[in-house]
Amino acid sequence: MFSGITGIINRGEKLKGTVVLMQKNVLDVNELTSIKSNPVGGIIGGAIGGAFGAVGTVLDTATAFLGRNVALKLISATSADGSGKGKVGKQTFLEGVITSIPTLGDKQNAYSVHFEWGSDMGIPGAFYIENFLQHEFFLVSLTLEDVPNHGTINFVCNSWVYNDKKYKSDRIFFANKTLRGDGKGERKEWERIYDYDVYNDLGEPDSKPTLGRPVLGGSSTLPYPRRGRTGRKPAKKDPKSESRSGTVYLPRDEAFGHTKSSDFLAFILKSASQNIIPSLKSVVSKEFNNFEDVRSLYDGGIKLPTNFLSNVSPIPLFTELFRSDGASTLKFSPPKVVQVDHSAWMTDEEFAREMIAGVNPHIIKKLTEFPHKSKLDSQKYGDNTSTITKEQLEPNLGGITVEQAIQNNKLYILDHYDIVYPYLRKINATETKAYAARTILFLQNDGTLKPLAIELSKPHPDDDSYGPVSEVYFPASEGVEASIWLLAKAYVVVNDSCHHQLVSHWLNTHAVVEPFIIATNRHLSTVHPVHKLLLPHYRDTMNINSLARNVLVNAEGIIESTFLWGGYALEMSAVAYRDWVFTEQGLPNDLLKRGVAVEDPASPHGIRLLIEDYPYASDGLEIWAAIKTWVGEYVSFYYKSDAAIAQDAELQAFWKELVEVGHGDLKSATWWFKMQTRAELIEASTILIWIASALHAAVNFGQYPYGGYILNRPTKSRRFMPEKGSAEYAELSKDYQKAYLKTITPKSDTLTDLTIIEVLSRHASDEQYLGERIEGDLWTSDAQPKEAYKKFARKLAEIEEKLVKRNADESLRNRYGPVKMPYTLLYPSSEEGLTFRGIPNSVSI
């Protein structure tokens, strides 16, 4: 149990310590979001003002912690009592406020404390803290100075304190069993209990039948990662579903808020979805008339009632978000994709470039067979083999055959077919109309991709077993054919937008990380080296995920309302999860799987990109390598052999539960690491950190820069492709802009999209970026891991300089494209706001 720390402390000597606490005057998601809804100004202004006013009276000054309000007792790591447990020292209290520490964060206060600690007590390895105040406080850290024969001991706590809590120093490795739930009871706000549940809280069957949603997770049909359990009562009309409420339980430490209202993006998101957006929809017309009408969102603005913006102004972000030029005009920030050229988004080069440098840059695959085949059950869905022919492609292959192009790694495919097609009949029965899409692209000698053909397929009108009805479209630059081609590209992008938001973004970053957070807290003590390694990459994730289940991915929430997949959105992401493979989420294996790279020991990072100018991949490999080097050095310091991995009981329990419970629907997969070697721990940790940091940054912070211009990334299609002789075809021939706008996302949904994705694409001022830690140097007392982390941070700075130089190389056309928009999403650093760059440590928004 004890770590073998040795040393002698003279009898009667006092140990000096510093305790850092944070007052409870930070924004809290449940306090804010539980305020009852009023008119727009009331909910926003009242919520923020009320929250600060109410908690400000709780702990007005730093001296409120003094006296006998906070008690501490040290526990020995090296000297046991008669029962074999560590000896416990005498109780002591905070003595005075320290004002000379320059590194304190906002709202943090430091206090001096002295512990009586005799020579027979050994080295402190843990401590008890007890709160006698009426309200909780946030315990940041305890630092013991000049411990004889040992030096400084840092306890990094970062936890709310209600009553007795035990924290272990960085020298003891055992789990805090009090954090483990048993799957019973409804969780209370003040608890720190971590437990698992299926996604059965998305619908509201008690409200109306159409709001019922299937349970995701717990079956092979609709498998899903587990979420944090809340224990709310079952719905009355569907006992398999959980009832919903305005607040969602989070383990208390996960609900820690930000100190600035402008940083509390989760609350802003909730307020926008429940108040701002309905108000906007009530005052705007349904349709755009032309492309200039869309651009007026950024240039001229939208006319609004005189008092509208004054009602939303209490939240600073909204005054910036809407950029009012007066009391009756609303303006959005111009998205980067049209800041230089309003029409470059329409080019084929930009359409293709965004598949490797856009917001969903990791879907494109090398074409390995022709014709391309589907994996759908032919007995149920008929023959879904692509209908694109060699004769259609070869005139545009520069004199080579399809077989030669495949052999020379020249043909690629954006395939949005197998997930979409089985749901098309249901989707097309609603107000939306859509296709499953395949796009074939040719890699040209200048390194750019050229689309050759788009195949759009929909179910046979008689029965699925007859197979699809497919049509193939080709590039055109003049006449109605050019308008048809523009529409064909729009149907592709609608599919890509849905896949991006529901699979690439929500499922493959937000949802898959949550089980890791739960398992870590249930089995790894706060001082376990793997806990310390992973902790920065968990910040705010459970918080934002719970909010998403409440207002974004819930039944008739923002995503269902504004994206093509509608009420089947999360269900379709569950279908995608069937094929999720953890070991393929790391960038090198992902590139190899998609065939866009090959193994090559002579190349940097051991693989060679077949699309050499692939901004996401080339930049990402730099970040991946830096993460893996850092993780390798860290793991090798704490684990000197593979045997140490196998013998670490906490690590083994963590991994076993993660696989068998957290991702339990895939527990039988043979690709899971066995977690018996240092190489496996290094690879698994690198993959997880990559997902939470760089992958999420790549798919999140470009949402508004690319998708803020709805013409470029529509989220819905409402009409089928016009057929010759129809009124829609005649309209397309006469006014292609109006026909295009009648097909894609309507105006009211566009305003919803823009409002939400601008919030989602922002960085908070207190964001923690890759290479940074909120604890500074206090996260460990071991010098070698500290230096390795500093080296990691320096490497990231070097990488950023390298990426800046790449973007200045005009020969790399895919890095900026026709829209003149350099690829900066994987620059590690960023400032606050909408920056199109920066890699936060975690899935924090």
Secondary structure, 3 states (H helix, E strand, C coil): CCCCCCCCCCCCCEEEEEEEEECCCCCCHHHHHCCCCCCHHHHHHHHHHHHHHHHHCCCCCHHHHCCCCEEEEEEEEEEECCCCCEEECCCEECCEEECCCCCCCCCEEEEEEEEECCHHHCCEEEEEEEECCCCCEEEEEEEEEEECCCEEEEEEEEEEECCCEEEECCCCCCCCHHHECCCCCCCCCCCCCECEECECCCCCCCCCHHHCCCCECCCCCCCCCCEECCCCCECCCCCCCECCCCCCCCCHHHHCCCCCHHHCHHHHHHHHHHHHHHHHHCCCCCCCCCHHHHHCCCCCCEECCCCHHHHHCCCHHHHHHHCCCECCEECCCCCHHHCCCCCHHHCHHHHHHHHHHCCCCCCCEECCCCCCCCCCCHHHHCCCCCCCCHHHHHHHCCCCCHHHHHHCCCEEEEEECCCCHHHHHHHCCCCCCCCEEEEEEEECCCCCEEEEEEEEEEECCCCHHHCEEEEEECCCCCHHHHHHHHHHHHHHHHHHHHHHHHHHHHHHHHHHHHHHHHHHHHHCCCCCHHHHHHHHHHCCHHHHHHHHHHHCCCCCCHHHHHCCCHHHHHHHHHHHHCCCCHHHCCHHHHHHHCCCEEECCCCHHHEEECCCCCHHHHHHHHHHHHHHHHHHHHHHHHCCCHHHHHCCHHHHHHHHHHHHHHCHHHCCCCCCCCCCCHHHHHHHHHHHHHHHHHHHHHHHCCHHHHHCCCCCCCCCECCCCCCCCCHHHHHHHHCHHHHHHHHECCHHHHHHHHHHHHHHCCECCCCCECCCCCCHHHHCCCHHHHHHHHHHHHHHHHHHHHHHHHHCCCCCHHHCCCCCCCCCCCCCCCCCECCCCCCECCCCC
